[in-house]
Amino acid sequence: MSFLSIDADLASAFSLAAQQNSYPLLKRCQLIAQDTDDNLPSYARNIIISLSSEPEFFAPEDWKFDRLDRGQSIRLQERLLRPYYDKLSGLSL
């Protein structure tokens, strides 16, 4: 079992129009330190959460946290993605 987990609500589809209208791809994201196993560490330090896509449609984003204790959760700050407009404009549903 992993000590850290992510609970996220992602948009089911995304386009250039969605980005231009500030529609978030990542609606809600929370980092959770599990509290169910005494064999797990009591905290995690120097945590970096990275968001990227393959193929690369937007510039990668990182969130950094100093420490997260067992049983604690942190909501990641919402950010507008920095898309590569030429790639998004070529998409179709």
Contacts in CASP RR format, 6 or more apart in sequence:
PFRMAT RR
TARGET T0000
AUTHOR 0000-0000-0000
METHOD contacts of the structure
MODEL  1
MSFLSIDADLASAFSLAAQQNSYPLLKRCQLIAQDTDDNLPSYARNIIIS
LSSEPEFFAPEDWKFDRLDRGQSIRLQERLLRPYYDKLSGLSL
1 34 0 8 1.000
1 36 0 8 1.000
1 37 0 8 1.000
1 40 0 8 1.000
2 34 0 8 1.000
3 33 0 8 1.000
3 34 0 8 1.000
3 40 0 8 1.000
3 41 0 8 1.000
3 44 0 8 1.000
3 70 0 8 1.000
4 31 0 8 1.000
4 32 0 8 1.000
4 33 0 8 1.000
4 34 0 8 1.000
4 44 0 8 1.000
4 47 0 8 1.000
4 68 0 8 1.000
5 31 0 8 1.000
5 32 0 8 1.000
5 34 0 8 1.000
6 29 0 8 1.000
6 30 0 8 1.000
6 31 0 8 1.000
6 32 0 8 1.000
6 49 0 8 1.000
7 29 0 8 1.000
7 30 0 8 1.000
7 32 0 8 1.000
8 26 0 8 1.000
8 27 0 8 1.000
8 28 0 8 1.000
8 29 0 8 1.000
8 30 0 8 1.000
9 26 0 8 1.000
9 27 0 8 1.000
9 28 0 8 1.000
9 29 0 8 1.000
10 25 0 8 1.000
10 26 0 8 1.000
10 27 0 8 1.000
11 18 0 8 1.000
11 23 0 8 1.000
11 24 0 8 1.000
11 25 0 8 1.000
11 26 0 8 1.000
11 27 0 8 1.000
13 93 0 8 1.000
14 23 0 8 1.000
14 25 0 8 1.000
14 57 0 8 1.000
14 88 0 8 1.000
15 88 0 8 1.000
15 91 0 8 1.000
15 93 0 8 1.000
16 83 0 8 1.000
16 85 0 8 1.000
16 88 0 8 1.000
16 89 0 8 1.000
16 90 0 8 1.000
16 91 0 8 1.000
18 25 0 8 1.000
19 25 0 8 1.000
19 80 0 8 1.000
19 81 0 8 1.000
19 83 0 8 1.000
19 88 0 8 1.000
22 80 0 8 1.000
24 78 0 8 1.000
24 80 0 8 1.000
25 58 0 8 1.000
25 81 0 8 1.000
26 51 0 8 1.000
26 76 0 8 1.000
26 78 0 8 1.000
26 79 0 8 1.000
26 81 0 8 1.000
28 75 0 8 1.000
29 75 0 8 1.000
29 76 0 8 1.000
30 73 0 8 1.000
30 74 0 8 1.000
30 75 0 8 1.000
30 76 0 8 1.000
31 47 0 8 1.000
31 49 0 8 1.000
31 63 0 8 1.000
31 65 0 8 1.000
31 68 0 8 1.000
31 73 0 8 1.000
31 74 0 8 1.000
31 76 0 8 1.000
32 71 0 8 1.000
32 72 0 8 1.000
32 73 0 8 1.000
33 43 0 8 1.000
33 44 0 8 1.000
33 68 0 8 1.000
33 69 0 8 1.000
33 70 0 8 1.000
33 71 0 8 1.000
33 72 0 8 1.000
33 73 0 8 1.000
34 40 0 8 1.000
34 70 0 8 1.000
34 71 0 8 1.000
35 70 0 8 1.000
35 71 0 8 1.000
40 70 0 8 1.000
41 70 0 8 1.000
42 69 0 8 1.000
42 70 0 8 1.000
43 67 0 8 1.000
43 68 0 8 1.000
43 69 0 8 1.000
43 70 0 8 1.000
44 67 0 8 1.000
44 68 0 8 1.000
45 66 0 8 1.000
45 67 0 8 1.000
46 64 0 8 1.000
46 66 0 8 1.000
47 64 0 8 1.000
47 65 0 8 1.000
47 66 0 8 1.000
47 67 0 8 1.000
47 68 0 8 1.000
48 62 0 8 1.000
48 63 0 8 1.000
48 64 0 8 1.000
48 65 0 8 1.000
49 62 0 8 1.000
49 63 0 8 1.000
49 64 0 8 1.000
49 65 0 8 1.000
49 76 0 8 1.000
50 60 0 8 1.000
50 61 0 8 1.000
50 62 0 8 1.000
51 60 0 8 1.000
51 61 0 8 1.000
51 62 0 8 1.000
52 60 0 8 1.000
52 61 0 8 1.000
55 87 0 8 1.000
56 84 0 8 1.000
56 87 0 8 1.000
57 83 0 8 1.000
57 84 0 8 1.000
57 87 0 8 1.000
57 88 0 8 1.000
58 81 0 8 1.000
58 82 0 8 1.000
58 83 0 8 1.000
58 84 0 8 1.000
59 81 0 8 1.000
59 82 0 8 1.000
59 83 0 8 1.000
59 84 0 8 1.000
61 79 0 8 1.000
61 81 0 8 1.000
61 82 0 8 1.000
63 76 0 8 1.000
63 77 0 8 1.000
65 74 0 8 1.000
68 74 0 8 1.000
END
